[in-house]
Amino acid sequence: MSAPSPNKLAVPLAPILSRLELDADGTALLASLPDAAAGLEALIAAKRMPEAMRLIAHAMPKREVVWWGCMCARAAPNAALPQQDAEALAAAEAWVRKPDEQHRRAAMAAAQKTEFQSPEAWAAVAAFWSGGSVAPEGQPVVPPADHHTGHAIAGGVVIAALRGDPARAPDRFARFLLSARDIAAGGAGRLAPEEN
């Protein structure tokens, strides 16, 4: 029998607390918890789903969190999605499958053709912000801040939850949580696209 996969959310909570932008009650809720997995459960129990999504976005490894952002975008599709946004999603997914410099820069090139209003666009930006340099090629290296990928995905996931019909957000957050937990356990996190 093989050992269970480690939970990618079982990372120390303290280093990411400042990235969660919590109010005083939220900070107090998480103050004594040992890891992000426990923090996630506390936020869910307190019905603070946007903050729970933000915690996931900052706790999981960057490659996994970009994939999660892609899965959330696909789970709440937009029938009128501009082609540029669809291409940004494809570029983000290509980076996840092969996280090299060519795919990282291609993700940003695709995102720049969008209006930065969709979860698809922010998944591509998150891929670009995952490492390397944000300066143009051939210029001195300017690394992105470590929290930029998480911020991009956190925003994109909330956009996906509210897209089209904000009344669907609670159900979407619940589905996005299932995806995140699956990815954190080593799965693909795929969700069936919702039906209209």
Rosetta silent file (secondary structure, phi, psi, omega in degrees, C-alpha in Angstrom):
SEQUENCE: MSAPSPNKLAVPLAPILSRLELDADGTALLASLPDAAAGLEALIAAKRMPEAMRLIAHAMPKREVVWWGCMCARAAPNAALPQQDAEALAAAEAWVRKPDEQHRRAAMAAAQKTEFQSPEAWAAVAAFWSGGSVAPEGQPVVPPADHHTGHAIAGGVVIAALRGDPARAPDRFARFLLSARDIAAGGAGRLAPEEN
SCORE:     score description
SCORE:     0.000 S_00000001
   1 L     0.000  130.517 -178.259    0.000    0.000    0.000 S_00000001
   2 L   -85.065  155.629  178.684    1.449    3.368   -0.981 S_00000001
   3 L   -70.513  147.224  178.328    1.548    6.372    1.339 S_00000001
   4 L   -64.938  151.972  177.954   -1.137    8.996    0.768 S_00000001
   5 L   -65.284  141.087  177.234   -0.172   12.060   -1.237 S_00000001
   6 L   -67.782  147.724  178.346    0.851   15.001    0.912 S_00000001
   7 L   -80.820  118.922 -177.909   -1.667   17.822    1.109 S_00000001
   8 L   -72.225   -3.212  173.598   -0.218   20.816   -0.747 S_00000001
   9 L   -95.558   -5.185 -179.282   -2.259   23.089    1.545 S_00000001
  10 L   -84.656   60.142  178.671   -0.468   21.779    4.649 S_00000001
  11 L  -115.464  155.079 -179.663    2.037   24.637    4.564 S_00000001
  12 E   -54.317  137.041 -176.912    2.802   27.081    7.387 S_00000001
  13 L   -82.414  -36.919 -173.457    0.095   29.705    7.670 S_00000001
  14 H   -52.291  -45.161 -177.011    2.090   32.527    9.268 S_00000001
  15 H   -65.450  -20.000 -178.143    4.120   33.485    6.153 S_00000001
  16 H  -105.553   -3.344 -177.302    0.984   33.978    4.041 S_00000001
  17 H   -56.150  -43.178 -176.972   -1.295   35.682    6.589 S_00000001
  18 H   -66.235  -21.668 -179.650   -0.376   39.191    5.470 S_00000001
  19 H   -79.676  -12.984 -173.358   -1.292   38.297    1.871 S_00000001
  20 H   -84.568  -11.151  176.987   -4.873   37.397    2.812 S_00000001
  21 L    52.157   48.914 -177.695   -5.969   40.996    3.516 S_00000001
  22 L   -85.085  151.181  170.770   -8.134   39.893    6.449 S_00000001
  23 L   -78.227 -178.822 -176.249  -10.055   42.171    8.767 S_00000001
  24 H   -60.374  -40.104  179.784   -9.496   41.949   12.534 S_00000001
  25 H   -65.533  -41.431  178.866  -12.036   39.133   12.952 S_00000001
  26 H   -65.970  -40.796  177.652  -10.465   37.093   10.168 S_00000001
  27 H   -62.574  -43.897  179.163   -6.976   37.590   11.555 S_00000001
  28 H   -63.987  -36.848 -179.911   -8.150   36.503   15.009 S_00000001
  29 H   -60.485  -36.992 -174.690   -9.848   33.454   13.488 S_00000001
  30 H   -99.507   -8.901 -169.040   -6.577   32.232   11.966 S_00000001
  31 L   -52.315  -40.523 -173.351   -4.065   33.536   14.528 S_00000001
  32 L  -101.728    7.907 -175.673   -3.375   30.292   16.382 S_00000001
  33 L   -84.935  144.958 -172.284   -3.719   27.822   13.505 S_00000001
  34 L   -80.453  -31.444 -174.585   -0.666   25.844   12.381 S_00000001
  35 E  -147.417  171.102 -176.917   -1.116   25.575    8.639 S_00000001
  36 H   -64.606  -32.516  178.759   -3.087   26.741    5.621 S_00000001
  37 H   -61.925  -44.011  177.490   -5.199   23.559    5.579 S_00000001
  38 H   -67.555  -38.869  177.269   -6.480   24.338    9.089 S_00000001
  39 H   -62.070  -39.637  178.200   -6.940   27.995    8.130 S_00000001
  40 H   -61.064  -46.625 -179.911   -8.999   26.974    5.133 S_00000001
  41 H   -62.180  -38.599  179.057  -11.319   24.879    7.288 S_00000001
  42 H   -65.122  -41.700  179.257  -11.732   27.769    9.756 S_00000001
  43 H   -67.162  -38.419  177.915  -12.633   30.219    6.975 S_00000001
  44 H   -64.428  -46.217  179.811  -15.126   27.776    5.471 S_00000001
  45 H   -60.228  -32.259  179.488  -16.764   27.189    8.874 S_00000001
  46 L   -86.837    4.442  179.596  -17.049   30.971    9.277 S_00000001
  47 L    58.591   42.284  178.863  -18.635   31.237    5.798 S_00000001
  48 L  -112.345   68.684 -172.529  -15.845   33.475    4.543 S_00000001
  49 H   -68.747  -40.191  176.789  -15.499   31.957    1.078 S_00000001
  50 H   -59.019  -39.587  178.344  -13.742   34.815   -0.771 S_00000001
  51 H   -67.966  -35.337  176.876  -11.060   34.769    1.944 S_00000001
  52 H   -63.685  -40.713  177.875  -10.896   30.956    1.706 S_00000001
  53 H   -63.821  -40.281  179.361  -10.289   31.254   -2.052 S_00000001
  54 H   -63.803  -40.548  178.480   -7.563   33.819   -1.375 S_00000001
  55 H   -61.543  -46.356  178.008   -5.898   31.484    1.124 S_00000001
  56 H   -57.165  -45.553 -176.317   -5.857   28.651   -1.421 S_00000001
  57 H   -61.429  -30.077 -179.010   -4.382   30.966   -4.053 S_00000001
  58 H   -96.155  -17.249 -175.564   -1.470   31.891   -1.791 S_00000001
  59 H   -90.726  -38.463 -176.700   -0.902   28.510   -0.128 S_00000001
  60 L   -74.947  155.504  174.507   -0.650   26.088   -3.043 S_00000001
  61 L   -57.511  151.805 -172.277    2.451   25.881   -5.246 S_00000001
  62 H   -59.082  -44.221 -179.235    2.328   28.291   -8.171 S_00000001
  63 H   -60.889  -45.014  179.921    1.960   25.713  -10.920 S_00000001
  64 H   -65.965  -38.307 -176.969   -0.941   24.038   -9.109 S_00000001
  65 H   -72.549  -32.925  174.616   -2.641   27.323   -8.292 S_00000001
  66 H   -65.421  -41.990  177.447   -2.501   28.507  -11.914 S_00000001
  67 H   -60.438  -42.922  178.924   -4.085   25.205  -12.946 S_00000001
  68 H   -59.707  -43.591  177.317   -6.762   25.712  -10.278 S_00000001
  69 H   -59.564  -39.058  177.198   -7.515   29.174  -11.683 S_00000001
  70 H   -64.710  -42.690 -179.303   -7.890   27.604  -15.132 S_00000001
  71 H   -65.610  -37.947  177.445  -10.244   24.923  -13.786 S_00000001
  72 H   -65.318  -41.943  177.890  -12.397   27.547  -12.039 S_00000001
  73 H   -61.174  -42.972 -179.770  -12.629   29.563  -15.257 S_00000001
  74 H   -69.652  -28.884 -178.188  -13.685   26.465  -17.190 S_00000001
  75 H   -73.736  -25.120  179.261  -16.224   25.504  -14.512 S_00000001
  76 L  -121.740   70.055 -171.841  -18.068   28.841  -14.851 S_00000001
  77 L   -68.632  157.135  175.573  -17.928   29.401  -18.611 S_00000001
  78 L  -115.035  113.018 -177.519  -18.877   32.556  -20.426 S_00000001
  79 L   -61.933  -24.670 -179.178  -20.716   31.809  -23.658 S_00000001
  80 L  -103.941   27.152 -177.532  -19.667   35.224  -24.979 S_00000001
  81 L   -62.494  126.639  176.791  -16.004   34.897  -23.993 S_00000001
  82 L   -61.459  147.633 -179.611  -13.819   36.918  -26.364 S_00000001
  83 H   -55.242  -37.515 -179.001  -11.391   34.855  -28.416 S_00000001
  84 H   -61.211  -37.563  179.843   -8.441   36.682  -26.823 S_00000001
  85 H   -70.831  -38.568  176.036   -9.503   35.474  -23.366 S_00000001
  86 H   -61.355  -39.126  178.579   -9.883   31.897  -24.618 S_00000001
  87 H   -68.820  -34.240  176.446   -6.351   32.143  -26.011 S_00000001
  88 H   -64.534  -40.969  177.559   -5.085   33.468  -22.666 S_00000001
  89 H   -62.783  -45.399  178.921   -6.596   30.429  -20.932 S_00000001
  90 H   -60.740  -38.483  179.126   -4.962   28.090  -23.441 S_00000001
  91 H   -67.857  -39.459  177.678   -1.619   29.840  -22.879 S_00000001
  92 H   -63.741  -43.847  179.364   -1.928   29.506  -19.084 S_00000001
  93 H   -66.199  -35.836  177.098   -2.723   25.808  -19.412 S_00000001
  94 H   -63.555  -39.303  177.267    0.200   25.341  -21.807 S_00000001
  95 H   -64.301  -40.345  178.795    2.509   26.882  -19.177 S_00000001
  96 H   -60.866  -43.304 -178.688    1.163   24.493  -16.527 S_00000001
  97 H   -69.195  -32.485  178.797    1.878   21.531  -18.793 S_00000001
  98 L  -142.810   85.733 -173.685    5.352   22.818  -19.671 S_00000001
  99 L   -77.967   66.801  177.913    6.432   25.543  -17.217 S_00000001
 100 L  -109.123  175.794 -175.928    9.355   26.910  -19.195 S_00000001
 101 H   -63.607  -38.606 -179.948   10.362   30.457  -20.095 S_00000001
 102 H   -61.486  -46.295 -179.417    8.840   30.322  -23.587 S_00000001
 103 H   -71.228  -33.379  177.945    5.419   29.332  -22.263 S_00000001
 104 H   -63.238  -46.623  179.380    5.638   31.802  -19.366 S_00000001
 105 H   -70.010  -34.566  177.577    6.246   34.720  -21.722 S_00000001
 106 H   -64.422  -34.034  178.179    3.629   33.446  -24.187 S_00000001
 107 H   -62.992  -43.323  179.623    1.067   33.489  -21.379 S_00000001
 108 H   -69.398  -38.235  177.786    1.689   37.181  -20.748 S_00000001
 109 H   -59.837  -39.853  177.807    1.656   37.982  -24.459 S_00000001
 110 H   -68.372  -42.176 -179.500   -1.774   36.345  -24.663 S_00000001
 111 H   -61.987  -37.083 -177.842   -3.013   38.140  -21.536 S_00000001
 112 L   -66.980  -14.610  176.515   -1.967   41.507  -22.940 S_00000001
 113 L   -85.394   -7.150  179.673   -4.394   41.028  -25.842 S_00000001
 114 L   -95.053 -179.557  174.427   -7.293   40.875  -23.365 S_00000001
 115 L  -100.476   11.225  178.899   -8.905   43.628  -21.333 S_00000001
 116 L    56.513   39.457 -179.327   -7.861   41.897  -18.070 S_00000001
 117 L  -113.552    1.805 -172.946  -11.511   41.435  -17.098 S_00000001
 118 L  -124.296  157.135  174.135  -11.731   37.633  -17.055 S_00000001
 119 H   -63.866  -28.055  177.898  -10.429   34.763  -14.932 S_00000001
 120 H   -63.310  -46.089  179.200   -8.841   33.416  -18.112 S_00000001
 121 H   -61.804  -43.647 -176.907   -6.737   36.570  -18.508 S_00000001
 122 H   -71.610  -26.797  173.461   -5.668   36.526  -14.850 S_00000001
 123 H   -64.985  -40.107  178.903   -4.653   32.861  -15.037 S_00000001
 124 H   -67.606  -41.798  176.901   -2.280   33.800  -17.869 S_00000001
 125 H   -61.706  -42.466  179.706   -0.923   36.769  -15.912 S_00000001
 126 H   -59.923  -39.567  177.030   -0.426   34.499  -12.897 S_00000001
 127 H   -61.233  -43.924  179.398    1.618   32.101  -15.009 S_00000001
 128 H   -63.157  -40.042 -178.077    3.846   34.974  -16.121 S_00000001
 129 L   -78.569    4.914 -175.405    4.251   36.195  -12.532 S_00000001
 130 L   -73.621  -17.651 -177.795    5.262   32.697  -11.363 S_00000001
 131 L   170.368 -161.328  179.496    8.995   33.326  -11.708 S_00000001
 132 L    66.729 -142.528 -179.061   11.640   34.442  -14.150 S_00000001
 133 L  -127.086  143.391  176.171   11.766   38.153  -14.906 S_00000001
 134 L   -92.890   -4.863  176.823    8.963   40.623  -15.580 S_00000001
 135 L   -76.060  156.622  176.008   11.338   42.866  -17.533 S_00000001
 136 L   -58.009  152.505  179.469   11.402   42.628  -21.323 S_00000001
 137 L   -56.389  140.762  179.394   13.668   39.958  -22.727 S_00000001
 138 L    87.793   -8.921  179.165   17.296   41.065  -22.900 S_00000001
 139 L   -96.156  164.674  176.840   16.898   43.551  -20.037 S_00000001
 140 L   -55.327  145.261 -176.697   18.256   43.149  -16.491 S_00000001
 141 L   -66.040  129.900  173.431   16.300   40.574  -14.487 S_00000001
 142 L  -126.998   97.449 -177.194   13.416   41.944  -12.421 S_00000001
 143 L   -70.276  145.961  175.642   11.812   39.044  -10.549 S_00000001
 144 L   -71.036  153.561  174.560    8.100   39.273   -9.758 S_00000001
 145 L   -63.319  145.848 -174.117    7.126   39.518   -6.104 S_00000001
 146 L   -59.828  -28.916 -175.615    6.457   36.083   -4.656 S_00000001
 147 L   -88.944   -4.750 -175.581    2.796   36.880   -3.893 S_00000001
 148 H   -62.114  -41.187  179.533    1.828   38.158   -7.353 S_00000001
 149 H   -59.425  -46.293  179.693    0.724   34.749   -8.687 S_00000001
 150 H   -61.325  -42.092  178.660   -1.575   34.261   -5.692 S_00000001
 151 H   -62.204  -43.724 -179.327   -3.082   37.730   -6.054 S_00000001
 152 H   -62.579  -44.634 -178.895   -3.815   37.175   -9.746 S_00000001
 153 H   -69.769  -41.257  179.194   -5.480   33.807   -9.136 S_00000001
 154 H   -57.354  -44.879  178.002   -7.425   35.001   -6.097 S_00000001
 155 H   -65.940  -42.832 -179.852   -8.904   37.818   -8.161 S_00000001
 156 H   -63.644  -38.245  179.982   -9.579   35.577  -11.135 S_00000001
 157 H   -67.165  -39.475  177.394  -11.362   32.969   -9.044 S_00000001
 158 H   -67.044  -39.283  175.708  -13.677   35.581   -7.529 S_00000001
 159 H   -59.647  -43.246  179.113  -14.393   36.950  -11.028 S_00000001
 160 H   -62.767  -39.974 -178.930  -15.259   33.392  -12.119 S_00000001
 161 H   -65.200  -33.781 -176.235  -17.568   32.941   -9.107 S_00000001
 162 H   -93.886   -9.275 -172.261  -19.456   36.151   -9.883 S_00000001
 163 L   -59.032  133.048  174.261  -19.462   35.855  -13.679 S_00000001
 164 L    76.360  -60.719 -176.122  -22.825   36.170  -15.389 S_00000001
 165 L  -138.108   96.125 -177.774  -24.997   35.551  -12.340 S_00000001
 166 H   -57.792  -20.884  178.134  -23.578   36.601   -8.947 S_00000001
 167 H   -65.704  -18.833  178.849  -26.342   34.590   -7.229 S_00000001
 168 H   -82.620   -6.167 -174.342  -24.435   31.465   -8.306 S_00000001
 169 H   -54.576  -46.430 -179.273  -21.340   32.485   -6.327 S_00000001
 170 H   -58.414  -43.347  178.196  -22.020   30.313   -3.229 S_00000001
 171 H   -67.086  -38.228  179.183  -22.442   27.170   -5.341 S_00000001
 172 H   -66.534  -43.137  177.979  -19.430   28.071   -7.466 S_00000001
 173 H   -58.442  -40.860  179.092  -17.243   28.656   -4.407 S_00000001
 174 H   -62.715  -41.759  178.368  -18.236   25.214   -3.128 S_00000001
 175 H   -68.575  -40.517  179.350  -17.280   23.626   -6.454 S_00000001
 176 H   -62.255  -35.742  177.725  -14.024   25.590   -6.647 S_00000001
 177 H   -63.589  -42.091  176.399  -13.199   24.308   -3.172 S_00000001
 178 H   -59.197  -42.896  178.854  -13.671   20.719   -4.359 S_00000001
 179 H   -62.291  -46.277 -178.941  -11.294   21.396   -7.229 S_00000001
 180 H   -61.906  -43.064  179.939   -8.680   22.953   -4.942 S_00000001
 181 H   -63.700  -38.773  178.721   -8.823   20.061   -2.498 S_00000001
 182 H   -65.268  -44.720  179.087   -8.407   17.581   -5.339 S_00000001
 183 H   -63.839  -42.371  179.952   -5.405   19.465   -6.729 S_00000001
 184 H   -61.520  -27.853  179.426   -3.893   19.785   -3.241 S_00000001
 185 L   -90.641    1.888  178.022   -4.123   15.997   -2.905 S_00000001
 186 L   103.285    3.500  179.875   -2.397   15.440   -6.265 S_00000001
 187 L   -86.774 -176.418 -177.986   -5.462   15.236   -8.532 S_00000001
 188 L   -89.426  -17.354  176.871   -6.363   17.195  -11.655 S_00000001
 189 L    67.450   17.972 -177.558   -9.137   19.260  -10.063 S_00000001
 190 L   -69.310  140.629  176.355  -11.306   19.115  -13.164 S_00000001
 191 L  -126.134  141.222  174.962  -14.893   20.297  -12.818 S_00000001
 192 L   -67.263  136.883  176.261  -17.687   19.837  -15.307 S_00000001
 193 L   -60.012  138.464 -179.887  -18.697   23.175  -16.815 S_00000001
 194 L   -68.692  153.459  178.132  -21.936   24.368  -15.277 S_00000001
 195 L   -99.191  146.998  179.615  -25.039   24.326  -17.425 S_00000001
 196 L   -74.005    0.000    0.000  -27.164   27.407  -17.972 S_00000001
